Amino acid sequence: MDVKLLQRVKVLDTDHLAQTVLEVLQTEGYQRPLFVMDSFLAQVPLVQKTQALLEKSGITVSVFDQVVSDPPAQTIRDGVTAFGAAHADSLIAIGGGSSIDVARGINIVRVNGGDILDYTDTQKSIEPCPGLIAIPTTSGTGSELSNALVVTDVATEKKVAILADNAVSEYAILNPDLLLSLPKKMTIATGLDAFSHAAEGYTSRLASPVTDAICEKVMFLLYNYLPRAVENGHDREARQRVMVAAALAGWMLNNAGTNAGHSMAHILGSKYHLVHGEAVAYALPGVLEQVAPLLPHKVAEIGQILGVTYAPTDTLSERCNQAIKAYQHFRDDLVGLHPFSDYGVSEEELVTNAEAVANEQFAGNTPGEMNKQVATKLLTRFGCRA
């Protein structure tokens, strides 16, 4: 667990983004950063103000603004070309998980060479990749502190994850002002993604007492502040608390991992174009049902975090059932996730993906046996409501 990473997280109480970015670059001696973002963010005044201050201070700024959602490998290849053409020495990723993932991919390839898809091979080593400064504009993916990037392999129509402890962000700058205008639907999806990171890590084979404590706090923060951020996007306190929770949840990805919930999201998301944060939220009740017999105290604890008061006579099984219903109430009613039926994908279609889900790289972190039969059961519960 890289505790030192937290020392390089800067949470801004006021709008000091431009000055903070400049200070980070000067501290590390970077002179030629490549900004990595989508075309919309390239026009945001706060971003332009930051670039202007850097230029005024003698920093040479270049921009790669071709990031798209669920970025294909080609986007990273194009970014590597842009990095070389600019003679850049560092990367400033501004955006959601896609922008930070693309920047991480560029950083891996510019240091280690080859093609980004080469690194889906877990046996291929990745040397340390300094120079990535992450500035998230959503609160959910946790990419600013995680060791993972997700890229779409267009040839196979699958999202693939690359894990690289040596490619985490050198710095993360959390500025709630960048989230005040985040649309409600994206606030919901990204916030529930962060909750799933914590809940799946909490119920992962890789969990430990230390990661459990952090995951519990992440779920607590999201339960108390995500509905507020959804209700009023300009609630700065709520935005900051959710932002911190999401970053910590991303940190836990490096230590406790995820489980079958993310396996379903990766397989189904690319195939049926499901929003990732929504997909993991649809998957979580089924995952909790699956692990409850093995981890009843943990599932019951999630219920308490979600405001459930158990009767002394409630059995562990009854408490687990209440906890799962409490999550569905939080997801569907307090936060307001739209029903999975809106996507128009039938249960019969979902279960055709059982073998792929069972063999997805994170499925093995799920406690208990994981096979096609278990994956089929999980898929029949995908999107279930209380």
N, C-alpha and C positions, 0 to 999 in steps of 0.2 A: 504494500500500500504506500504510494508515493505521497507522504504527508507534506513534503516540501512543495508539491504542486499547489497546495492551497495558499502558500505564501506568495504565489505569483498570480493570484486572483485579486482583481481590483474592483470593488463595488463602489460605484459613484453615487454620492448623496445628492449632488447637483450636477448640472451640465458642464462637466469639465472634460468631455470626451477628447476634444482636439489636443488639449494640453497634456492629458494623460498618455495619449498615443505618442506624442512627441517625446515625453519623458522616457517612455519605454524604449523607443528607438535610440535615443541618446545614451541611455544606460547600457544598452547592448552593442552600441556602435554601428547600428544599421543605417545605411545611407540611401538605399535604393529599394524601397518596398514596392511590391506588386499588390495592389488592392484586388481582391477576388470577391465578386458579388454578382447580383443579377442586374439587368439593365434598369429596373425601377429604382433600386437603391442608389445607383450611380447619380440619380437626379435629386436625391434627398438633400435639403439644405445643410443638415448637420454633418453629413458625409462630405459634402463639398467644402464646408467650413474647415473640417479637419484637414482635408487635402491642401487647402489654401495655406493654412498655418504651417504645414510641413514644408511646402515649397518656399514660403517666406523665410523659413529657418534653415534653408540650404539642403533640404532633403529632396531627392529626385523621385517623383511619384509616377508610377505607371498603373494602368487599370486593365483588368480582364473582367469584363462584365457580361459574360456569356453563360452564366450558371442558370440552369433550369431545374425544375423539380425532378426528383428521381434521376439524377444526372447519369447519363450513359458514360461509358469509359472514354468515348471520343472527346467529351468535354474536358476531361483531365489531360488527355493528350494535347489538346489545343492550348490548355493552360500551361503545360510544360514548355510548349513552343513560345508562348508569350513571355514566360519567365526568362527564357534564354535570350529572346530578342531585346528585352529591356535591360539585360545584364543586371537583373535584380539580385538582391542579397537576402531578402526576407519576404514574408507574405502577411498581409493584413486581410483576414477573412471577415467580411461583414454580411450578416444574413442569418438564415435558419440553418438547419442541419445540412442542407444541400451545399450551401456556400462553404461551410467549414469542412465538409467532407471532400469537396473538390480541392480546396486549398491543401488539406492533409495529403491527398493523393498526389498533387503537384509536388509537394515537399518530399514525399517518399521517392518519387521517380527522379527528381532533379538531384537528389543526393545519391541514390542507389542505382540509377539507370534502369534500362529495360522498359517494359510496359506495365501499366498499373495492374492489369489482370494477371501478370506473372505472380503477384503477391497474394493471390488467393491460395496459392500453395503454401501451407503452413510451415513447410520445411525450408522455405526460402528466407534467408536472414535479411533483416532490415537494420541498417546502421543508424545511429542517432541522427535525427533530423531537426536541428534547431531552426529558429527563425519564424515560427508560426505564432501570430498574434490573433486570437479569436475574439470577435465582438458580436455576440448573438443578438438577433433582433426578434427572436421568438423564445419562449420558455417551454422546452419540452425535450428536444432531442438530446440535450446534454453533451453535444459534440464538442463544446468548448473545453470540457474536462475529460472526455472519454478517449479511449485508445482505438476506437473503431471508426471505420468509414464504410458506408454502404454505397455500392455503385451498381448500375444496371448493366448486365451483359446482354446487349441487344440480340446477339446471336441465339441465346438460349431463352430470352425473355424472363430472366430471373434476376432478382436482386441478390448480390453476393456481398458478404462482409469480409473486410480485411482488418485483422487485429494487429496493432503495432504499438507496443509499449514505448518504443523509441521515437514515435511520431506524435505524441501528445502535444498540445499547445504549449509553447514556451510561456505565454501569458494569456490570461483571459480577462477581458474588461467587461463588466456587467453594468450596463447603463439603462435603468428603467425608462428613461425618456424615449428610448428607441422603440418602446413597446406600447406607448400610450395610444397610438392609433392602430394597433394590431386588430384586424377584424375579429368579431366575436367567434365566428366559426373556427378560425385558426387558433384563437385563444383556447377554445375548448379542446381541439384536437391535440395541440402541443402540450397542454397541461395534463391531459389524460395519458399522453405518452410518458411524461415524467412519472406519473403515478404508477404506471405499469412497470417502468424500470425499477422502481422501489419495491413494488409488490412481487415481481418476478424474481428480483435479486434476493428478497426476503425468503422466498420459497424455492431457492435454487440449491442444488447440491454443493455449490461453491460458497454458500453463505457461512459466515462465522459470527460469533457474538459481537464483534466490533462492527461488521457490516450491518448486522441486524439493528443495532442501535441507531445507526445513521439512516437506514431505510425507514425505520419507524418514525424518525423525525421528519423525513421527507414526506411521508404519507400524511402526517399530522399537519404540516404546513399547507399542503395542497388541499386537504379537506377543509381547512379553515379559511384559506385565502383565494383558492381558485374560483369558487362561486362569486366572490366579490369582484375579482378581475373580469369575470364574464359579464357581470351585471353592470359594472362601470369601468370601462377600459382606462379611464383617467384617474382611477384610484391608485396613486403612486405607491402607497404602502403595500397594497395587495400585489401590484406588479413586481415590486422588489422582492417580496417574500416568495412569490412563485418563481421568480428568476433564480433566486438562491437555491430553492428546493430543486429546480430542474438541473442546475449545475452540479449539486451534490449527487443527484440521481445519476447523472452522467459519470461522475467519479466512481460511483458504485458499479457501473458497468465494467470497469476495469478490474474489479475485485470480486464481485459476487455474480456477475454475468446476468443473463436473462434465461428464459426457458422456452417451453413450447408455445407460449403466447407470441413471442417474436418469430418463432418458426412459422406459425400460421400467417402472421402479418407479412413476412418476407415472401412466402410462396404465393399467397392470395393477392397481396398488394400489387405485385407486378403484373399478374395475370388478369386481374379484374379492375385494375386501376383504383384500388382502395386507398384513401388517405391513410398514411402509416399510423398516425396517432389514433385515428378512429379504429383501425383494424386491431391494434393491440388492446384497445378498450373493449371491443366486441369479444375478443378472445378470453379476457381475464376471468369472467365467471366460470367458464368451463375448466380453466386451469385450476382455479381454487377448488372446485368440486373434485377434480382429479387428485389433488395433493392432500385434501382434507383428511382422509383416513390415515395418512402417514405423518402429517404435520398439523394435527388438530389444534394444538395450543397456539401455533402461529396464525392459523386462519382465524381462530377466535380472537386473537389479539388485534388483527386487522379490523374486526368488527368493533372492538372497543375504541380504536383510533377513529373509526367512522361514527362514533357517538352511540353505539349500542350499549344498553345497560342490561346485563344478563340477570335472570332470576337465579337464586341459589339452587333451585331444583333443576335448572336446565342442564341437560347432558352435554358433553363435548360435541356430539353430533348435532344437537339442536343449536348450539352456539355457532357452529360452523355454517349451518344453513342460514341463520340470522345474519351472520357476517356477509355472506354472499349476497343476500337480499339488500343489505345496507349498502354494499358497493354499487349494486344496480340502481338503487335509489339515488345515491350520490352522482353516478354517471348520467342517468337519464333525466332526473328531476332537478337536482340541485345545480348541476353543471349544464345539462341540457343537450346531451348528444342525441342527434337524430337517429331514428331506428335503422338497423342494418337493411331492413326490407326496402329502403329507399334505393339501394343499389340494384335491386332486381336480380340477385343471384340466388338460385334455388338451393335447398339443402342437398338435393340429388347431385347438383353440379359441384358443390363444395366437397362432398366426400370423395369425389374422384381424385382429390389431391392428397389423400391420406398417406400414401407411400412417400410422396415427396416431403410432406411435413415430418413424418417419422424419421427421415434421413437428413433433415436440415441440420446444420451444424450446432445450433443451440438447443435442439430438442433433447439431447442427451443430458442437459443440466436439470431436466425435470425429475424430481424424485420418483422412484418406482420404475416399473418397466415401461419402455417406450417402443412401440411397434405399430404396425398398420392398424391393428384393431383399436389400440388406445387412441391413435390419431383420428380414426373415424369417429369415435365417441366424442372427442374434443370438437371436431368439425360440426357434428350435429348440434352442439351447444353454442356454436359461434353466433354471436349477436342476440343471445337469449335475453329476455327482459323479465323483470320480477312479476 
